[in-house]
Amino acid sequence: MHHIFIAFVFGVAVLFSGCSSKQFKVLDLNDSVVEDLQKLPQSPHSYLSSYKDSLRLKAAQSDTRYYAHYYRVWRKKPTLSRYEAMWPFRAFNEKHHLYGMNLKPLEDEFFQKLRDNANFVAYMQIAKKALTLRGTNIRAFATDEIVMKNPLKAGEGFPFDYMQNSYIAANKPLFVSHFSKDGRWVFVISAFTSGWVKVQDVVFIPDEDADVWQSALQVHVTTDKKIRWSRKYHMPLSLRLGMSLPVRKELEGGGFRVVCAVKKGKNGEIVYDTIDLKADEAVKKPLLMNRKNIAHILSLLKKSRYGWGGLYAERDCSSTIRDYFAPFGIWLGRNSAVMAHAGKVFSLQRKTPQEKIETIKSNAIPFETLLYRNGHIGLYVGMYDNQPIVFQNMWGIKTKNGDRTGRIVVGRAVFSTLQMGRGLSYYDEKSSFLSKLRSFNIVTINDESALDVK
């Protein structure tokens, strides 16, 4: 059995070679010592045989409610206060012992420049509707600089860039508050979060156009892929689960001609074009929750590598869950804590591990239930060998030897038990998903999705 401790930082093999007495190792993602990845099926079809197909939309599936959330920043001016919008000022400063990309502590001057450039004296002075022109990052401060906690600690360093608030797909509705002082960024409020986006990735949309856009027939995108435009546009359109687009025309034999914002004109005005989507790339009503559709969506999400806050256009645990439910017409908030309150909630606090398993087995509905621990969330897909199985996008498995902690890096979406890594040397039983499991919630029962904006 391998004795592996991981403190994952930028280029550890090169960066610390010859200049540190510590040794850092990174586990191969396909290392067979992780029993769950070796023995458990990694296909959604293996867990769907007993799922009861829905012959109609469930109560939680609603276009009306979904699009009310999706377009809410256009339908009503956001009420996010200046104090709430400035949360990074309190979360990230020189008092918190943070580190930059060179692994050196960040000093007061670094944060002072960020605070000054944020220009919150101009908060809500623009107050205009906008769209994203391409998939882009929403940052906590107006910067591409990386900010990490102590990279020598397990579970910190790369890829945990705390400036990365979220990733947002192309053609998503935004509300623009104001420009940064250097004019390179705009502070935006989206339907699920807020933060800084680069100016070139955003275009303002006139109120009358926004009204037409959101009142048109909408389609849910049901694929992750890039579609090439004609040669007049440089960037391809990246379709992504969770996107919705307005329809200009339904095509014979299925499919849709949809409208997209493609670029800014010479005077900064919005330029539209259309693109044809195939019948298997979008649907005009939420998908039925049946074996075929669930398998299709999970097979797409299974390809995801772990991306903290959507870094590099990948997904973390919560964005994986959001994008799973979106094609089914179910809106969820951005982070795991908010998602854990959607639908019917069952508390697991003060229960033993076996009592937790029995409660899940007796009450949870596979593929419609979320399992929650502080800071992490996954999708319950049923029982296998009398163990609950979760679909989760995760960074790593915690290990511990005395006061030394580490990570066995997984870094992708997997099907696993709630004790993934059990049996490995120095496996930290007290940090397992099962030990830390606080609650589960059936999203499709009495759906009460929260509207979180941070």
C-alpha positions, 0 to 999 in steps of 0.5 A, a space after each residue: 500500500 502506498 503511503 502518500 501525502 499530498 500538498 499540491 502547489 504549482 509545479 511541485 516537482 520542479 518548484 521545490 526540487 533542490 530547494 526544500 527539505 520537504 518532499 511532495 508527491 502527487 498521485 496519478 489520477 488513475 492510481 488503482 489504490 483508490 478502491 472506489 475508482 477500481 471497483 465501482 462502475 463509473 457509468 450512470 447507466 449502472 445505477 439507473 436500472 431501478 429508477 422509476 421514469 417520470 411520465 410527466 414533469 415533477 412539481 419542482 420542474 417549471 419553466 416559469 419559475 426557472 426563467 424568473 430566476 434566470 432573468 431576475 437581474 433584468 426584471 427587477 433592479 438588484 437589491 444587493 447593497 454596497 456592503 454586501 457587494 464589498 464582501 471581498 474587502 473583508 474576506 481578503 486582506 493582509 491580515 488573513 496571511 494570503 499568498 501570491 502566484 510566487 508562493 510569497 505572502 501578499 502584503 498590504 500594498 497588494 490589497 490596497 491597490 485592489 481596493 482602490 481599483 474596485 472604485 465602489 464610490 461609483 457603485 450602481 452609477 451605471 445600472 445597465 443590463 448586459 450580456 456575456 459575449 463569451 464564457 468568462 470568469 467572475 472574480 472577487 476583485 478586478 484582477 487576474 492575480 492569483 490569491 491563495 491560502 498557505 500553499 504548503 497546507 494540504 488542500 490549499 495552493 493550486 487550484 484554490 485561487 480565492 479570487 475565482 468567484 465563479 464561471 459564467 457562460 456566454 449569453 447570460 444576463 447581467 446587471 452592470 453596476 460600475 467600472 473599475 478605476 482602471 476601466 478594464 473591468 465591470 462589477 456585475 450582478 448575475 442571477 447566481 453571484 456577483 463580482 468582476 468581469 473583463 470589459 471585453 467579455 460584456 456588452 450592454 443590451 438596450 431595455 427594449 431588446 432585453 424585453 424581447 430577448 427574455 419574452 421569446 420562446 426559450 430553449 434549455 441547452 442540453 450539451 457541452 460543446 463548441 459551435 463554429 460560427 462563420 469566418 466573420 467571428 473569431 470566437 466559437 460559441 461554447 454551448 454549456 449545460 445550464 445555458 438558455 437562449 431565445 428562439 427565433 425559429 423552430 426548424 423542420 425536423 427538430 432543432 432551433 434557430 436561436 439568437 446570440 449576442 456575438 460582439 460589440 459594434 464600432 460604437 460599443 453597441 450589441 451585435 446579434 446573430 443566429 445559429 442553428 441548434 440540433 434537436 439533441 442540443 436543446 429542448 424548449 421544455 424541461 427534460 423529463 426526469 427519466 433514465 435516458 435523459 439522466 444518463 445523457 446529462 450525467 455522461 456529459 458531466 462525468 467528463 468534467 475535471 475539477 475546477 475551483 469556482 469554475 476555473 479554466 471553464 471546468 466545474 466544482 462540486 456545486 456548479 456540477 450540481 447546478 448544471 445537472 438540474 438546469 436542463 430539467 428546469 430546476 433552479 439552484 443557488 450557486 453554493 452548496 450551503 444554499 443548495 442544501 436547503 432546496 426541497 425537502 430537507 432531512 437532518 443527519 446531525 447527531 446520527 451515527 454513520 450507520 444511522 445516516 446510511 439507513 436514513 438515506 436508504 429509507 428516504 432519499 430518492 436517487 438522482 433527485 437528492 443532494 448529500 451535503 457536508 460543510 463546503 461540499 455537495 454531491 448527488 445521491 444515485 442509489 445503493 450499491 453493495 448496500 452502500 449509498 453512492 454519490 456522484 461528486 466532483 471533488 478535489 481529493 481524499 484527506 489523509 492524516 498521520 499525527 498532525 500531518 495532513 495530506 490529499 490524494 488528488 482525484 480532481 474530477 467527477 466520479 461515482 463513489 461511496 461516502 468513504 472513498 479512500 477507505 483502506 488506504 494508509 493514513 485515510 482520515 476516517 473522521 474527514 470522510 463524506 459520511 462522517 461529515 455528512 450533515 443532511 440530505 435534501 430531495 430537490 424535487 419535493 416542495 422545491 424552494 430554491 434560494 436566490 443567493 447573490 454574494 
